[in-house]
């Protein structure tokens, strides 16, 4: 089974030119990136006008760039054409000095390479690549190494590894990440697992490669910065972008007491809209705070009235209210 997988990957990449990767390591992943929500209408079609409205509001926040087609973008629920179109639309709406990162993962190596390059053509500056997980029992160290290496070999833009064990059931190890970091077209890692020891280990072991690690949640953003991570791709930044950016800026200015205080204030709202209630809560909070959240695409379900109350109360208790 594994040898067949190797043949398939080799077949896909054999006709793809090897790139110089001259710009890969030059991409700076410091700062805060919101993994933006995909806005839907009640009929579940994409509300592109609402996307534009949200981006106009986010443009007032000092984000380094934007991530599309991450978990908060509900990418598994979109068609391949919709995924690429979202990249194209966002690229056309954001300033040229903002980076655009796109989640390009699919279950097969072949599909991921094709999606990656379609997104590159649509305007993505880099791609975020999650582990394949449907056949998770077969995702051995060698299988994952081959997968990410083949994708990086075939990608026209830099690749950022994405570790999201809560969703994939696969937790990438520090040795695996460190090994993959030596590939010239793999420039960083978004880690949503929250293991600070692992993040510190990867930072330490890859310093000579200029490999960049970013925190995948506001819940551990400050500890991650303290051990050498360069920034964050944080869902809460959709809703409280100014405050998440402020945590980063306070850290940069060595104002740690203030950074800790603000970080503490964000913990409960962050937990509710990420690991506890997920994307439906993220969208409900966007609506509450004066942006557009709208419905999720099924099978994701809307919040109950009690869950809605919990979200509103958490933001109110932290001192955050609607900003129309």
Short mmCIF file of the C-alpha atoms (twelve columns), coordinates in Angstrom:
data_MODEL
# 
_entry.id   MODEL 
# 
loop_
_atom_site.group_PDB 
_atom_site.id 
_atom_site.type_symbol 
_atom_site.label_atom_id 
_atom_site.label_alt_id 
_atom_site.label_comp_id 
_atom_site.label_asym_id 
_atom_site.label_seq_id 
_atom_site.Cartn_x 
_atom_site.Cartn_y 
_atom_site.Cartn_z 
_atom_site.pdbx_PDB_model_num 
ATOM 1   C CA . UNK A 1   0.000   0.000  0.000   1 
ATOM 2   C CA . UNK A 2   2.750   2.468  0.911   1 
ATOM 3   C CA . UNK A 3   4.748   1.709  -2.264  1 
ATOM 4   C CA . UNK A 4   1.644   2.391  -4.374  1 
ATOM 5   C CA . UNK A 5   1.318   5.744  -2.649  1 
ATOM 6   C CA . UNK A 6   4.925   6.523  -3.498  1 
ATOM 7   C CA . UNK A 7   4.355   5.712  -7.143  1 
ATOM 8   C CA . UNK A 8   1.297   7.958  -7.243  1 
ATOM 9   C CA . UNK A 9   3.147   10.889 -5.678  1 
ATOM 10  C CA . UNK A 10  6.122   10.433 -7.982  1 
ATOM 11  C CA . UNK A 11  3.799   10.277 -10.971 1 
ATOM 12  C CA . UNK A 12  2.148   13.558 -10.023 1 
ATOM 13  C CA . UNK A 13  5.347   15.490 -9.418  1 
ATOM 14  C CA . UNK A 14  7.565   14.032 -12.137 1 
ATOM 15  C CA . UNK A 15  6.276   16.448 -14.760 1 
ATOM 16  C CA . UNK A 16  6.383   19.516 -12.514 1 
ATOM 17  C CA . UNK A 17  9.403   21.741 -12.820 1 
ATOM 18  C CA . UNK A 18  11.558  22.150 -9.725  1 
ATOM 19  C CA . UNK A 19  11.379  25.707 -8.491  1 
ATOM 20  C CA . UNK A 20  14.200  27.898 -7.268  1 
ATOM 21  C CA . UNK A 21  12.281  28.745 -4.057  1 
ATOM 22  C CA . UNK A 22  14.080  32.088 -4.007  1 
ATOM 23  C CA . UNK A 23  11.102  33.885 -2.423  1 
ATOM 24  C CA . UNK A 24  9.971   31.203 0.021   1 
ATOM 25  C CA . UNK A 25  12.185  31.973 2.998   1 
ATOM 26  C CA . UNK A 26  11.777  35.690 2.321   1 
ATOM 27  C CA . UNK A 27  8.068   35.632 3.209   1 
ATOM 28  C CA . UNK A 28  7.674   37.187 6.656   1 
ATOM 29  C CA . UNK A 29  5.002   35.482 8.774   1 
ATOM 30  C CA . UNK A 30  5.366   37.782 11.772  1 
ATOM 31  C CA . UNK A 31  2.248   39.541 13.033  1 
ATOM 32  C CA . UNK A 32  -1.399  38.543 13.148  1 
ATOM 33  C CA . UNK A 33  -3.458  36.922 10.396  1 
ATOM 34  C CA . UNK A 34  -7.210  36.290 10.785  1 
ATOM 35  C CA . UNK A 35  -8.385  33.002 9.238   1 
ATOM 36  C CA . UNK A 36  -11.474 34.633 7.812   1 
ATOM 37  C CA . UNK A 37  -14.977 33.208 7.905   1 
ATOM 38  C CA . UNK A 38  -16.756 32.429 4.645   1 
ATOM 39  C CA . UNK A 39  -20.015 34.424 4.697   1 
ATOM 40  C CA . UNK A 40  -23.144 32.618 3.520   1 
ATOM 41  C CA . UNK A 41  -26.685 33.746 2.798   1 
ATOM 42  C CA . UNK A 42  -29.672 31.813 4.152   1 
ATOM 43  C CA . UNK A 43  -29.686 29.664 1.001   1 
ATOM 44  C CA . UNK A 44  -26.024 28.765 1.763   1 
ATOM 45  C CA . UNK A 45  -24.632 30.564 -1.288  1 
ATOM 46  C CA . UNK A 46  -21.534 32.692 -0.649  1 
ATOM 47  C CA . UNK A 47  -22.372 36.304 0.243   1 
ATOM 48  C CA . UNK A 48  -19.575 38.080 -1.626  1 
ATOM 49  C CA . UNK A 49  -20.985 41.518 -0.792  1 
ATOM 50  C CA . UNK A 50  -20.753 40.681 2.919   1 
ATOM 51  C CA . UNK A 51  -17.188 39.461 2.396   1 
ATOM 52  C CA . UNK A 52  -16.318 42.862 0.958   1 
ATOM 53  C CA . UNK A 53  -18.018 44.645 3.877   1 
ATOM 54  C CA . UNK A 54  -16.060 42.596 6.420   1 
ATOM 55  C CA . UNK A 55  -12.761 43.180 4.612   1 
ATOM 56  C CA . UNK A 56  -13.382 46.939 4.636   1 
ATOM 57  C CA . UNK A 57  -13.786 46.826 8.419   1 
ATOM 58  C CA . UNK A 58  -10.769 44.558 8.863   1 
ATOM 59  C CA . UNK A 59  -8.673  46.917 6.723   1 
ATOM 60  C CA . UNK A 60  -8.633  49.357 9.660   1 
ATOM 61  C CA . UNK A 61  -6.794  46.777 11.794  1 
ATOM 62  C CA . UNK A 62  -2.994  46.279 11.472  1 
ATOM 63  C CA . UNK A 63  -3.150  42.686 10.237  1 
ATOM 64  C CA . UNK A 64  -0.097  41.317 8.427   1 
ATOM 65  C CA . UNK A 65  -2.405  39.574 6.004   1 
ATOM 66  C CA . UNK A 66  -5.333  37.193 5.719   1 
ATOM 67  C CA . UNK A 67  -5.906  33.443 5.638   1 
ATOM 68  C CA . UNK A 68  -8.717  32.034 3.504   1 
ATOM 69  C CA . UNK A 69  -10.013 28.476 3.435   1 
ATOM 70  C CA . UNK A 70  -8.886  27.567 6.930   1 
ATOM 71  C CA . UNK A 71  -11.126 25.791 9.442   1 
ATOM 72  C CA . UNK A 72  -13.050 29.003 10.139  1 
ATOM 73  C CA . UNK A 73  -13.623 29.345 6.402   1 
ATOM 74  C CA . UNK A 74  -15.528 26.013 6.439   1 
ATOM 75  C CA . UNK A 75  -13.317 24.824 3.576   1 
ATOM 76  C CA . UNK A 76  -14.434 21.141 3.694   1 
ATOM 77  C CA . UNK A 77  -17.979 22.315 2.945   1 
ATOM 78  C CA . UNK A 78  -17.049 24.305 -0.181  1 
ATOM 79  C CA . UNK A 79  -16.656 23.026 -3.728  1 
ATOM 80  C CA . UNK A 80  -13.161 23.166 -5.291  1 
ATOM 81  C CA . UNK A 81  -14.330 26.008 -7.562  1 
ATOM 82  C CA . UNK A 82  -15.678 27.979 -4.581  1 
ATOM 83  C CA . UNK A 83  -12.407 27.525 -2.714  1 
ATOM 84  C CA . UNK A 84  -10.371 28.966 -5.572  1 
ATOM 85  C CA . UNK A 85  -12.890 31.741 -6.200  1 
ATOM 86  C CA . UNK A 86  -12.639 32.866 -2.560  1 
ATOM 87  C CA . UNK A 87  -8.885  33.308 -3.025  1 
ATOM 88  C CA . UNK A 88  -9.417  35.334 -6.193  1 
ATOM 89  C CA . UNK A 89  -12.090 37.538 -4.582  1 
ATOM 90  C CA . UNK A 90  -10.120 38.262 -1.424  1 
ATOM 91  C CA . UNK A 91  -6.931  38.983 -3.395  1 
ATOM 92  C CA . UNK A 92  -8.804  41.602 -5.423  1 
ATOM 93  C CA . UNK A 93  -10.149 43.284 -2.284  1 
ATOM 94  C CA . UNK A 94  -7.091  43.540 -0.039  1 
ATOM 95  C CA . UNK A 95  -4.162  45.987 -0.297  1 
ATOM 96  C CA . UNK A 96  -1.124  44.762 -2.221  1 
ATOM 97  C CA . UNK A 97  1.065   44.938 0.895   1 
ATOM 98  C CA . UNK A 98  -1.045  42.340 2.738   1 
ATOM 99  C CA . UNK A 99  -0.090  38.677 2.464   1 
ATOM 100 C CA . UNK A 100 -2.747  36.197 1.378   1 
ATOM 101 C CA . UNK A 101 -2.404  32.631 2.645   1 
ATOM 102 C CA . UNK A 102 -4.833  29.946 1.523   1 
ATOM 103 C CA . UNK A 103 -5.666  26.524 2.888   1 
ATOM 104 C CA . UNK A 104 -5.144  24.101 0.000   1 
ATOM 105 C CA . UNK A 105 -5.296  20.677 1.645   1 
ATOM 106 C CA . UNK A 106 -7.207  17.821 0.041   1 
ATOM 107 C CA . UNK A 107 -7.132  14.138 0.904   1 
ATOM 108 C CA . UNK A 108 -4.862  13.007 -1.929  1 
ATOM 109 C CA . UNK A 109 -1.394  14.251 -2.798  1 
ATOM 110 C CA . UNK A 110 -2.433  14.783 -6.415  1 
ATOM 111 C CA . UNK A 111 -5.492  16.872 -5.493  1 
ATOM 112 C CA . UNK A 112 -3.545  18.940 -2.982  1 
ATOM 113 C CA . UNK A 113 -0.886  19.837 -5.564  1 
ATOM 114 C CA . UNK A 114 -3.574  20.758 -8.093  1 
ATOM 115 C CA . UNK A 115 -5.503  22.846 -5.545  1 
ATOM 116 C CA . UNK A 116 -2.301  24.495 -4.324  1 
ATOM 117 C CA . UNK A 117 -1.332  25.689 -7.783  1 
ATOM 118 C CA . UNK A 118 -4.876  26.761 -8.651  1 
ATOM 119 C CA . UNK A 119 -4.819  28.918 -5.528  1 
ATOM 120 C CA . UNK A 120 -1.371  30.258 -6.414  1 
ATOM 121 C CA . UNK A 121 -2.699  31.266 -9.826  1 
ATOM 122 C CA . UNK A 122 -5.688  32.918 -8.111  1 
ATOM 123 C CA . UNK A 123 -3.357  35.076 -6.014  1 
ATOM 124 C CA . UNK A 124 -2.283  33.178 -2.896  1 
ATOM 125 C CA . UNK A 125 1.200   34.164 -1.676  1 
ATOM 126 C CA . UNK A 126 1.549   30.920 0.290   1 
ATOM 127 C CA . UNK A 127 -0.544  27.878 1.137   1 
ATOM 128 C CA . UNK A 128 -1.473  26.272 4.432   1 
ATOM 129 C CA . UNK A 129 -1.451  22.474 4.181   1 
ATOM 130 C CA . UNK A 130 -3.193  20.205 6.673   1 
ATOM 131 C CA . UNK A 131 -2.494  16.486 7.136   1 
ATOM 132 C CA . UNK A 132 -4.727  14.111 5.153   1 
ATOM 133 C CA . UNK A 133 -6.841  12.388 7.793   1 
ATOM 134 C CA . UNK A 134 -9.534  10.123 6.331   1 
ATOM 135 C CA . UNK A 135 -7.087  7.203  6.337   1 
ATOM 136 C CA . UNK A 136 -5.425  8.421  9.526   1 
ATOM 137 C CA . UNK A 137 -4.323  4.944  10.616  1 
ATOM 138 C CA . UNK A 138 -2.150  4.811  7.484   1 
ATOM 139 C CA . UNK A 139 -0.667  8.274  7.976   1 
ATOM 140 C CA . UNK A 140 2.670   7.005  9.231   1 
ATOM 141 C CA . UNK A 141 5.798   9.112  9.553   1 
ATOM 142 C CA . UNK A 142 6.924   8.043  6.081   1 
ATOM 143 C CA . UNK A 143 3.478   8.690  4.549   1 
ATOM 144 C CA . UNK A 144 3.281   12.207 5.999   1 
ATOM 145 C CA . UNK A 145 6.878   12.968 5.038   1 
ATOM 146 C CA . UNK A 146 6.204   11.905 1.472   1 
ATOM 147 C CA . UNK A 147 2.927   13.838 1.327   1 
ATOM 148 C CA . UNK A 148 4.314   17.179 2.493   1 
ATOM 149 C CA . UNK A 149 7.543   16.776 0.499   1 
ATOM 150 C CA . UNK A 150 5.648   16.017 -2.708  1 
ATOM 151 C CA . UNK A 151 3.303   18.972 -2.183  1 
ATOM 152 C CA . UNK A 152 6.233   21.311 -1.490  1 
ATOM 153 C CA . UNK A 153 8.098   19.993 -4.552  1 
ATOM 154 C CA . UNK A 154 5.091   20.626 -6.761  1 
ATOM 155 C CA . UNK A 155 3.907   23.916 -5.282  1 
ATOM 156 C CA . UNK A 156 4.469   27.194 -7.101  1 
ATOM 157 C CA . UNK A 157 4.268   29.104 -3.793  1 
ATOM 158 C CA . UNK A 158 5.731   28.528 -0.302  1 
ATOM 159 C CA . UNK A 159 4.090   25.906 1.908   1 
ATOM 160 C CA . UNK A 160 3.152   26.338 5.573   1 
ATOM 161 C CA . UNK A 161 2.530   23.133 7.525   1 
ATOM 162 C CA . UNK A 162 -0.737  23.078 9.488   1 
ATOM 163 C CA . UNK A 163 -0.997  20.957 12.633  1 
ATOM 164 C CA . UNK A 164 -4.635  20.686 13.786  1 
ATOM 165 C CA . UNK A 165 -4.940  17.491 15.854  1 
ATOM 166 C CA . UNK A 166 -8.411  18.342 17.207  1 
ATOM 167 C CA . UNK A 167 -9.846  18.063 13.685  1 
ATOM 168 C CA . UNK A 168 -7.541  15.575 11.962  1 
ATOM 169 C CA . UNK A 169 -6.790  13.212 14.841  1 
ATOM 170 C CA . UNK A 170 -3.117  13.463 13.824  1 
ATOM 171 C CA . UNK A 171 -0.634  15.402 15.938  1 
ATOM 172 C CA . UNK A 172 2.521   16.140 13.966  1 
ATOM 173 C CA . UNK A 173 5.625   15.441 16.049  1 
ATOM 174 C CA . UNK A 174 8.527   17.819 16.575  1 
ATOM 175 C CA . UNK A 175 10.981  15.469 14.757  1 
ATOM 176 C CA . UNK A 176 8.648   15.265 11.728  1 
ATOM 177 C CA . UNK A 177 8.220   19.051 11.591  1 
ATOM 178 C CA . UNK A 178 11.952  19.631 12.058  1 
ATOM 179 C CA . UNK A 179 12.755  17.223 9.238   1 
ATOM 180 C CA . UNK A 180 10.246  18.840 6.865   1 
ATOM 181 C CA . UNK A 181 11.564  22.309 7.751   1 
ATOM 182 C CA . UNK A 182 14.742  21.561 5.802   1 
ATOM 183 C CA . UNK A 183 12.761  21.600 2.540   1 
ATOM 184 C CA . UNK A 184 13.442  24.967 0.845   1 
ATOM 185 C CA . UNK A 185 9.773   25.468 -0.040  1 
ATOM 186 C CA . UNK A 186 8.396   24.683 3.436   1 
ATOM 187 C CA . UNK A 187 8.709   27.960 5.317   1 
ATOM 188 C CA . UNK A 188 6.708   27.565 8.486   1 
ATOM 189 C CA . UNK A 189 4.165   25.893 10.726  1 
ATOM 190 C CA . UNK A 190 0.778   26.904 12.035  1 
ATOM 191 C CA . UNK A 191 0.343   24.874 15.216  1 
ATOM 192 C CA . UNK A 192 -3.159  24.688 16.669  1 
ATOM 193 C CA . UNK A 193 -2.330  21.868 19.068  1 
ATOM 194 C CA . UNK A 194 -1.310  24.191 21.894  1 
ATOM 195 C CA . UNK A 195 1.739   22.193 23.014  1 
ATOM 196 C CA . UNK A 196 4.135   24.997 23.974  1 
ATOM 197 C CA . UNK A 197 6.980   22.563 24.641  1 
ATOM 198 C CA . UNK A 198 6.689   21.227 21.091  1 
ATOM 199 C CA . UNK A 199 6.583   24.746 19.637  1 
ATOM 200 C CA . UNK A 200 9.675   25.743 21.615  1 
ATOM 201 C CA . UNK A 201 11.468  22.591 20.458  1 
ATOM 202 C CA . UNK A 202 10.665  23.254 16.803  1 
ATOM 203 C CA . UNK A 203 11.731  26.911 17.091  1 
ATOM 204 C CA . UNK A 204 15.020  25.865 18.709  1 
ATOM 205 C CA . UNK A 205 15.745  23.090 16.212  1 
ATOM 206 C CA . UNK A 206 14.964  25.124 13.083  1 
ATOM 207 C CA . UNK A 207 16.500  28.515 13.896  1 
ATOM 208 C CA . UNK A 208 19.309  27.988 11.402  1 
ATOM 209 C CA . UNK A 209 16.709  27.479 8.653   1 
ATOM 210 C CA . UNK A 210 14.722  30.693 9.249   1 
ATOM 211 C CA . UNK A 211 11.681  28.441 9.690   1 
ATOM 212 C CA . UNK A 212 8.746   30.318 11.234  1 
ATOM 213 C CA . UNK A 213 6.230   28.959 13.750  1 
ATOM 214 C CA . UNK A 214 2.917   30.735 14.294  1 
ATOM 215 C CA . UNK A 215 0.390   30.151 17.065  1 
ATOM 216 C CA . UNK A 216 -2.906  28.712 15.874  1 
ATOM 217 C CA . UNK A 217 -5.008  30.162 18.686  1 
ATOM 218 C CA . UNK A 218 -5.249  33.350 20.731  1 
ATOM 219 C CA . UNK A 219 -5.517  31.089 23.782  1 
ATOM 220 C CA . UNK A 220 -1.754  30.434 23.680  1 
ATOM 221 C CA . UNK A 221 -0.579  33.359 21.540  1 
ATOM 222 C CA . UNK A 222 1.462   35.097 24.233  1 
ATOM 223 C CA . UNK A 223 3.218   31.944 25.541  1 
ATOM 224 C CA . UNK A 224 3.995   31.031 21.926  1 
ATOM 225 C CA . UNK A 225 5.563   34.438 21.293  1 
ATOM 226 C CA . UNK A 226 7.637   34.040 24.454  1 
ATOM 227 C CA . UNK A 227 9.218   30.812 23.152  1 
ATOM 228 C CA . UNK A 228 10.062  32.321 19.771  1 
ATOM 229 C CA . UNK A 229 6.989   32.002 17.565  1 
ATOM 230 C CA . UNK A 230 6.677   34.826 15.060  1 
ATOM 231 C CA . UNK A 231 2.965   35.598 15.266  1 
ATOM 232 C CA . UNK A 232 -0.475  34.077 15.076  1 
ATOM 233 C CA . UNK A 233 -3.179  32.845 12.737  1 
ATOM 234 C CA . UNK A 234 -5.994  33.312 15.217  1 
ATOM 235 C CA . UNK A 235 -9.741  32.835 14.779  1 
ATOM 236 C CA . UNK A 236 -10.581 35.411 17.438  1 
ATOM 237 C CA . UNK A 237 -8.896  38.052 15.260  1 
ATOM 238 C CA . UNK A 238 -11.987 37.898 13.019  1 
ATOM 239 C CA . UNK A 239 -13.963 39.428 15.893  1 
ATOM 240 C CA . UNK A 240 -11.461 41.219 18.149  1 
ATOM 241 C CA . UNK A 241 -8.689  41.873 15.653  1 
ATOM 242 C CA . UNK A 242 -7.522  45.122 17.222  1 
ATOM 243 C CA . UNK A 243 -7.106  43.467 20.610  1 
ATOM 244 C CA . UNK A 244 -5.301  40.383 19.260  1 
ATOM 245 C CA . UNK A 245 -2.925  42.654 17.326  1 
ATOM 246 C CA . UNK A 246 -2.417  44.655 20.516  1 
ATOM 247 C CA . UNK A 247 -1.234  41.544 22.395  1 
ATOM 248 C CA . UNK A 248 1.353   41.039 19.646  1 
ATOM 249 C CA . UNK A 249 2.417   44.698 19.688  1 
ATOM 250 C CA . UNK A 250 2.717   44.859 23.480  1 
ATOM 251 C CA . UNK A 251 4.965   41.800 23.342  1 
ATOM 252 C CA . UNK A 252 7.113   43.436 20.650  1 
ATOM 253 C CA . UNK A 253 7.482   46.489 22.895  1 
ATOM 254 C CA . UNK A 254 8.400   44.297 25.921  1 
ATOM 255 C CA . UNK A 255 5.328   45.531 27.807  1 
ATOM 256 C CA . UNK A 256 4.698   42.061 29.166  1 
ATOM 257 C CA . UNK A 257 2.527   42.971 32.158  1 
ATOM 258 C CA . UNK A 258 0.047   44.744 29.872  1 
ATOM 259 C CA . UNK A 259 0.242   41.931 27.328  1 
ATOM 260 C CA . UNK A 260 -0.574  39.335 29.998  1 
ATOM 261 C CA . UNK A 261 -3.498  41.412 31.281  1 
ATOM 262 C CA . UNK A 262 -5.002  41.749 27.807  1 
ATOM 263 C CA . UNK A 263 -4.310  38.103 26.998  1 
ATOM 264 C CA . UNK A 264 -6.199  37.021 30.129  1 
ATOM 265 C CA . UNK A 265 -9.176  39.125 29.032  1 
ATOM 266 C CA . UNK A 266 -9.352  37.328 25.683  1 
ATOM 267 C CA . UNK A 267 -9.153  33.756 26.992  1 
ATOM 268 C CA . UNK A 268 -12.860 33.124 27.690  1 
ATOM 269 C CA . UNK A 269 -14.259 34.701 24.497  1 
ATOM 270 C CA . UNK A 270 -11.609 32.819 22.518  1 
ATOM 271 C CA . UNK A 271 -12.459 29.449 24.079  1 
ATOM 272 C CA . UNK A 272 -16.152 29.828 23.280  1 
ATOM 273 C CA . UNK A 273 -15.685 30.669 19.601  1 
ATOM 274 C CA . UNK A 274 -13.005 28.040 18.982  1 
ATOM 275 C CA . UNK A 275 -12.726 24.740 20.848  1 
ATOM 276 C CA . UNK A 276 -16.042 24.891 22.775  1 
ATOM 277 C CA . UNK A 277 -18.697 25.993 20.273  1 
ATOM 278 C CA . UNK A 278 -16.668 26.353 17.077  1 
ATOM 279 C CA . UNK A 279 -17.517 28.082 13.812  1 
ATOM 280 C CA . UNK A 280 -21.245 28.669 14.568  1 
ATOM 281 C CA . UNK A 281 -20.178 30.640 17.663  1 
ATOM 282 C CA . UNK A 282 -17.527 32.490 15.658  1 
ATOM 283 C CA . UNK A 283 -20.198 33.622 13.211  1 
ATOM 284 C CA . UNK A 284 -22.673 34.506 15.972  1 
ATOM 285 C CA . UNK A 285 -19.996 36.648 17.634  1 
ATOM 286 C CA . UNK A 286 -19.239 38.378 14.320  1 
ATOM 287 C CA . UNK A 287 -22.926 39.287 14.026  1 
ATOM 288 C CA . UNK A 288 -23.024 40.467 17.641  1 
ATOM 289 C CA . UNK A 289 -19.961 42.681 17.178  1 
ATOM 290 C CA . UNK A 290 -21.310 44.422 14.073  1 
ATOM 291 C CA . UNK A 291 -19.615 42.420 11.327  1 
ATOM 292 C CA . UNK A 292 -21.292 39.799 9.166   1 
ATOM 293 C CA . UNK A 293 -21.246 36.221 10.376  1 
ATOM 294 C CA . UNK A 294 -24.417 34.768 8.958   1 
ATOM 295 C CA . UNK A 295 -25.305 31.080 8.869   1 
ATOM 296 C CA . UNK A 296 -22.943 28.161 8.491   1 
ATOM 297 C CA . UNK A 297 -23.234 25.711 5.642   1 
ATOM 298 C CA . UNK A 298 -24.857 22.456 6.701   1 
ATOM 299 C CA . UNK A 299 -24.302 20.055 8.327   1 
ATOM 300 C CA . UNK A 300 -23.015 22.663 10.832  1 
ATOM 301 C CA . UNK A 301 -25.931 23.770 12.986  1 
ATOM 302 C CA . UNK A 302 -26.796 27.222 14.380  1 
ATOM 303 C CA . UNK A 303 -26.327 27.886 18.072  1 
ATOM 304 C CA . UNK A 304 -29.160 27.279 20.496  1 
ATOM 305 C CA . UNK A 305 -30.593 30.314 22.301  1 
ATOM 306 C CA . UNK A 306 -28.684 29.291 25.431  1 
ATOM 307 C CA . UNK A 307 -25.409 29.035 23.513  1 
ATOM 308 C CA . UNK A 308 -26.069 32.442 21.944  1 
ATOM 309 C CA . UNK A 309 -26.549 33.889 25.420  1 
ATOM 310 C CA . UNK A 310 -23.256 32.375 26.574  1 
ATOM 311 C CA . UNK A 311 -21.407 33.979 23.667  1 
ATOM 312 C CA . UNK A 312 -22.930 37.422 24.237  1 
ATOM 313 C CA . UNK A 313 -22.352 37.236 27.989  1 
ATOM 314 C CA . UNK A 314 -18.704 36.220 27.543  1 
ATOM 315 C CA . UNK A 315 -17.984 39.182 25.273  1 
ATOM 316 C CA . UNK A 316 -19.896 41.587 27.532  1 
ATOM 317 C CA . UNK A 317 -18.071 40.335 30.642  1 
ATOM 318 C CA . UNK A 318 -14.745 40.920 28.886  1 
ATOM 319 C CA . UNK A 319 -15.829 44.473 28.051  1 
ATOM 320 C CA . UNK A 320 -16.584 44.002 24.351  1 
ATOM 321 C CA . UNK A 321 -19.870 45.020 22.774  1 
ATOM 322 C CA . UNK A 322 -21.407 45.726 19.378  1 
ATOM 323 C CA . UNK A 323 -19.459 48.106 17.170  1 
ATOM 324 C CA . UNK A 324 -21.830 48.976 14.354  1 
# 
